[in-house]
Amino acid sequence: STFSISNFGVFNVTMGTPIINQPNVGILGVGAVKKRPAVIETNEGDTIGIKSMMILSLGFDHRLIDGAGGSKFIEMVRENIETMNLENLF
C-alpha cells in the first residue's frame, strides 16, 4: 500500500479534490498558502487578524482506512504544520 501527495497549491489553487490512483490507499491534497482573516486567541480575549492559511484535503480508500483513522491522520498533519519550528528543520 502506498500514499501520495498532490500539490495543487503550486498552481496558486486554494483547494481541490485529490483522486486516489491505484494501488494507493490515500492521497493528501495541499492547497496554496493564502492570507485570510481569522480569529486569534489571546489572554486578553479573541481578536480578528490576518493569518497565512492552507487548505488540506485527504482522500482514502474506505475499504482499508476507517474515517476515524483518516480524521486522526489529517489532524496530526495539521498539528505538525502549525507547530513546526523551521529553525530546527535543517
Rosetta silent file (secondary structure, phi, psi, omega in degrees, C-alpha in Angstrom):
SEQUENCE: STFSISNFGVFNVTMGTPIINQPNVGILGVGAVKKRPAVIETNEGDTIGIKSMMILSLGFDHRLIDGAGGSKFIEMVRENIETMNLENLF
SCORE:     score description
SCORE:     0.000 S_00000001
   1 L     0.000  143.426 -178.722    0.000    0.000    0.000 S_00000001
   2 E  -133.464  171.108 -177.312    1.196    3.496   -0.803 S_00000001
   3 E  -138.050  141.649 -179.179    0.255    7.107   -0.180 S_00000001
   4 E  -122.142  160.249  172.588    0.575   10.155   -2.470 S_00000001
   5 E  -123.641  130.151  177.600    0.685   13.920   -2.073 S_00000001
   6 E  -113.286  116.491 -177.136   -0.875   16.209   -4.673 S_00000001
   7 E  -101.477   84.541  175.507    0.347   19.814   -4.540 S_00000001
   8 H   -82.158   -7.513  175.247   -2.207   21.872   -6.448 S_00000001
   9 H   -65.249  -25.282  179.098   -1.063   24.897   -4.450 S_00000001
  10 H   -61.561  -21.947  177.531    1.919   25.194   -6.785 S_00000001
  11 H   -97.999   16.318 -179.814   -0.597   26.479   -9.365 S_00000001
  12 L    64.337   27.426  177.395   -1.933   29.035   -6.835 S_00000001
  13 L   -91.724  130.966 -176.682   -5.083   26.931   -6.367 S_00000001
  14 L   -71.870  -43.306 -178.287   -6.592   27.224   -2.886 S_00000001
  15 L  -153.099  161.617  178.962   -8.250   23.814   -2.734 S_00000001
  16 L  -161.301  179.579  178.879   -9.082   20.769   -4.775 S_00000001
  17 L  -115.388  103.621  179.558  -10.243   17.178   -4.587 S_00000001
  18 L   -72.361  139.459 -179.530   -7.374   14.713   -4.838 S_00000001
  19 L  -108.022  131.204 -179.985   -8.254   11.421   -6.536 S_00000001
  20 L   -69.421  130.331  173.270   -6.663    8.177   -5.369 S_00000001
  21 L  -100.411  127.667  178.844   -4.593    6.426   -8.014 S_00000001
  22 L   -66.816  140.003   12.760   -4.451    2.637   -7.610 S_00000001
  23 L   -95.339   19.658  179.653   -2.691    0.910   -5.890 S_00000001
  24 E   -62.547  152.153  176.564   -2.530    3.852   -3.441 S_00000001
  25 E  -107.553  -10.392  179.279   -4.742    3.764   -0.365 S_00000001
  26 E  -160.635  160.088  177.972   -4.658    7.504    0.323 S_00000001
  27 E  -148.698  137.303  178.094   -3.773   10.904   -1.055 S_00000001
  28 E  -108.156  123.675  175.634   -3.216   14.270    0.623 S_00000001
  29 E   -96.418  132.427 -176.955   -4.114   17.400   -1.346 S_00000001
  30 E  -119.425  120.058  179.474   -2.179   20.566   -0.472 S_00000001
  31 L   -91.482  175.232  179.806   -3.533   23.977   -1.457 S_00000001
  32 L   -71.524  148.133  174.735   -1.771   27.316   -1.794 S_00000001
  33 L   -79.904  125.508 -179.125   -0.917   29.340    1.300 S_00000001
  34 E  -132.869  148.550  175.066   -3.096   32.474    1.344 S_00000001
  35 E   -80.639  131.774 -177.787   -3.562   35.293    3.843 S_00000001
  36 E  -141.238  152.240  172.966   -7.053   35.213    5.380 S_00000001
  37 E   -69.453  141.480 -178.446   -8.907   36.898    8.222 S_00000001
  38 E  -153.511  157.569  174.470   -9.056   34.614   11.256 S_00000001
  39 E   -77.317  129.804  177.012   -9.840   34.622   14.956 S_00000001
  40 E  -114.293  119.846 -178.865   -6.673   34.928   17.027 S_00000001
  41 E   -87.051  128.656  176.945   -6.983   33.778   20.634 S_00000001
  42 E  -131.286  171.155  176.829   -5.023   35.754   23.245 S_00000001
  43 L   -64.997  -26.432  179.939   -5.048   36.007   27.039 S_00000001
  44 L   -85.269   -6.128 -179.046   -6.902   39.319   26.689 S_00000001
  45 E   126.397  177.668 -179.094   -9.615   37.746   24.521 S_00000001
  46 E   -81.907  148.202  176.812  -10.281   36.939   20.907 S_00000001
  47 E  -144.003  163.531  176.389   -9.466   39.320   18.076 S_00000001
  48 E   -98.732  132.942  178.600   -9.569   39.251   14.288 S_00000001
  49 E  -144.881 -177.952  178.912   -6.244   39.236   12.488 S_00000001
  50 E  -103.563  128.055  178.934   -4.586   38.120    9.274 S_00000001
  51 E  -128.820  146.698  170.922   -3.089   34.615    9.201 S_00000001
  52 E   -79.184  125.214 -175.561   -1.396   32.614    6.486 S_00000001
  53 E  -132.709  153.932  179.711   -3.591   29.576    5.931 S_00000001
  54 L  -138.317  139.974  177.191   -3.584   26.485    3.729 S_00000001
  55 L   -96.223  128.878  174.550   -6.362   24.005    2.975 S_00000001
  56 E  -108.766  142.232  174.225   -5.508   20.310    3.180 S_00000001
  57 E  -133.137  140.026 -175.175   -7.785   17.624    1.781 S_00000001
  58 E  -121.637  128.666  172.800   -7.489   13.901    2.368 S_00000001
  59 E  -118.757  139.154  179.767   -8.850   11.108    0.216 S_00000001
  60 E  -151.488  158.965 -179.262   -8.576    7.469    1.222 S_00000001
  61 L   -81.907  110.769 -177.070   -9.929    4.041    0.387 S_00000001
  62 L   -67.445  -12.499  175.264  -12.617    3.257    2.973 S_00000001
  63 L   -72.255  -22.179 -176.112  -12.141   -0.434    2.361 S_00000001
  64 L  -116.747  -26.565 -176.677   -8.719   -0.126    4.025 S_00000001
  65 L  -126.614  126.911  177.819   -8.848    3.027    6.184 S_00000001
  66 L   -75.863  150.543  179.757  -11.627    3.928    8.590 S_00000001
  67 H   -58.625  -35.655  178.696  -12.916    7.510    8.628 S_00000001
  68 H   -65.264  -41.164  177.676  -11.862    7.945   12.255 S_00000001
  69 H   -65.632  -39.966  176.881   -8.291    6.928   11.403 S_00000001
  70 H   -63.814  -39.528  178.231   -8.252    9.297    8.429 S_00000001
  71 H   -65.498  -41.498  177.611   -9.504   12.126   10.643 S_00000001
  72 H   -63.449  -39.465  179.857   -6.804   11.452   13.230 S_00000001
  73 H   -62.840  -49.643 -176.819   -4.162   11.445   10.491 S_00000001
  74 H   -66.795  -32.498  175.988   -5.191   14.807    8.985 S_00000001
  75 H   -66.012  -39.950  177.753   -5.401   16.310   12.494 S_00000001
  76 H   -66.032  -38.874  177.066   -1.828   15.143   13.215 S_00000001
  77 H   -62.008  -47.473  179.473   -0.651   16.661    9.906 S_00000001
  78 H   -58.551  -48.161 -179.174   -2.352   19.970   10.787 S_00000001
  79 H   -59.508  -43.803 -179.895   -0.845   19.993   14.282 S_00000001
  80 H   -65.391  -39.258  179.262    2.659   19.277   12.954 S_00000001
  81 H   -67.765  -43.931 -176.221    2.437   22.020   10.322 S_00000001
  82 H   -70.168  -26.591 -176.904    1.099   24.617   12.780 S_00000001
  83 H  -108.038    7.115 -177.405    3.712   23.903   15.460 S_00000001
  84 L   -64.768  133.526  175.552    6.717   23.246   13.207 S_00000001
  85 L   -99.477  101.830 -175.594    9.904   25.067   14.174 S_00000001
  86 H   -65.853  -24.569  179.251   11.546   25.852   10.832 S_00000001
  87 H   -66.892  -28.772  179.850   14.798   26.901   12.508 S_00000001
  88 H   -96.503    2.467 -175.532   15.341   23.329   13.710 S_00000001
  89 L   -71.878  -39.584 -175.960   14.206   21.721   10.440 S_00000001
  90 L  -117.234    0.000    0.000   17.548   21.796    8.627 S_00000001
